[in-house]
């Protein structure tokens, strides 16, 4: 009976989450500006209604008394308990205080970022950090793990700072040496074949049709999803109705297309979750690391590979004026490596260094080893050490570039790079059962790849821990090894 | 304190209604087909959550104990009580049974309508009628009014069948005689100036821009609303974010444009409701009769008037290939009168006869004077009497044309025609304070008209009864007199 009660309860929460997800999409894609105030009010109220319902004491009783009748139900109850503890170990009053501090700091950050006025941001950010430390302490008690781990656990259940640090340290050592080698190799290639400039104007409609064609080829199901435009691209909605967005520039077509294919990876994961469990926590995607692994698998392992462009360029030529382009011309663009200040503009070679820097700083911040006022100096030093760039007197292109910390999302950054490593590990493992995977990509055949991902990742949802899922899919725990082989092969030739 | 409790309570209900409204819009405008099943589930669950919250016994206690501190609060409590009684006088179990019967009958109707298989629909429709009679009896007890009146009250609080009957009888007598006279006049006009055929193809984009231009001119606020495409045009969303839709055909432009301007009237009413009270029942639009009066005011009193086309044709010519069209050519189209079978295709002269026929039948149905099986014969007889058309052996174009009865919406039909009469009465009254209203329309100046409607209708929301609102706005209760003058002036010349 209690399992049935829980099932009905989670269907109610699912309906509220459905509304929240779709209102979020509508806000970004459709809503006129004047609708914003009332929408924000409605969203806050829906969140409060959902929180009250989800954290009601009776739910804890159902979870304690539940007698699951098979392995799947056992895993579902375990995951539901994990979510319930995470939800109830923080008081509503604290959550409210924290949400207000975050919203206020995020708004301040939006105002100050253009001028890079770091000192004016400090007091507000200190407040957010202070509350994050308190949250980490409370979660640490409830979950029985170290404070920073308890924050990571919100985004990537089971990931531990010590493990991440080991992987990141090896990766950092490799990349600091590898980036200059990749740049040298790029210079040699460019000397023989200069980067082809974009000359045509690429209409939004044509780019959209190309994007939709390639999404369909890779396996996105437009019966259960669509592609729209928003200022910040995202993959939202619900698994039965995945709403992806992008934005277009008309002077080139690759940044939008790569963005679309990246989000397609997220969308495929959502569409591949087990339909009967969507209202249970166990039926959701496992965490941000695996989610990012799916988007980066499609973007980095498929869409930026030379094999893909042998298939995709003829299709692109149907939509865009690219008559004199070769696959090699496109590949030069999508393999471009450059040291830069900005994480979101970074390529797959330099990107992990941006993430590792943030991981090291936020870990020390939460552990109280450093303070907000120390960040710019540490940031500058690490940027010099890792990428040879100084952000001294330039906080705009330093610690003020990301929304994560003003928004209170400590523990999120590692998943970007853990996802990139996972994607490379998945690709390597896939070659065992699909030895001609590269040939399949070259021919535009994605059915077998999709089946592999569906069976080994998507359908598993959250019925396994991240680590167990990864071991069951790839035969080993996460390492940087496959990523390292991947970038050596791609960027040193 | 209880007023504050109620205020917070109604904000929660508002957030849920906001979600329901926007999910409804998204479903019609954006949702891919595969999202439908889960969406329907989420919508049903949200409705149940809202119903449980709205009908909680504590709300009744708050309403009983509330001590309003001003006239506005008194009216707000009165209206909230009315809504609470309406909500709680029917058990959830009955509502569930009724919703299931309606959905099943509506789905059956969709399947059977194309073939016009009335006998196959009868048992399902009988069930819906039986439940409507039971509902009417329960509401009649709780509200202290006649059963059919209690159903009308759901759509148009305060409207009474006896009053409607008096007005409709006079109107019917007039129109049965008037329609042939209007057709004669039309024939005489056409003999001198034939109806100009549409020749160009009108692109969707151009029609949309024209629609938006005219919506803006009339006063629709695109900062708080937008215009999209859906299969069935509607005006949805929330007052701070009004979502209007239309559909376009490319062989002519007037049916879509008139549809847009009709919905604009609904949209203006919503946008004009008092911002501080939107979460209270008293802050909502007064009822379907007044809502329809606003859409028909814009459509019939403004957009189909010759004066309007002197202003609008030059704008239309900027968007569409109408170089050789005169305002008079357009007016001939928008004043076209024709006896037909189908209500939704009827013009403003014949439309009320379709409504009166339905009113008379559904009233007798609810009162148990006739049965479902009697409908086709009665329908045919009334169509012959009122419009000179027979629907014998043609139920597809007779009682099977509308979704209202299969969907259980008994008591809704009268508001269409009551709205048309109200619009004419408003227009006549407006001429007292704005004697040059026709000139203003001719010049495309709508500010004074908007101010009048805002002050006399929109801002009043539901703080007055429909009758008090109408008397305060126009100086008298509803009569057919102004509508009769209006059609005589428009169609006999």
Interface residues (C-beta under 8 A of the other chain):
Chain A: X11 X12 X14 X15 X16 X18 X19 X20 X22 X23 X25 X26 X29 X30 X31 X32 X33 X34 X35 X37 X38 X39 X41 X42 X43 X45 X46 X49 X221 X222 X223 X224 X225 X226 X228 X237 X238 X240 X241 X278
Chain B: X11 X12 X14 X15 X16 X18 X19 X20 X22 X23 X25 X26 X29 X30 X31 X32 X33 X34 X35 X37 X38 X39 X41 X42 X43 X45 X46 X49 X221 X222 X223 X224 X225 X226 X228 X237 X238 X240 X241 X278
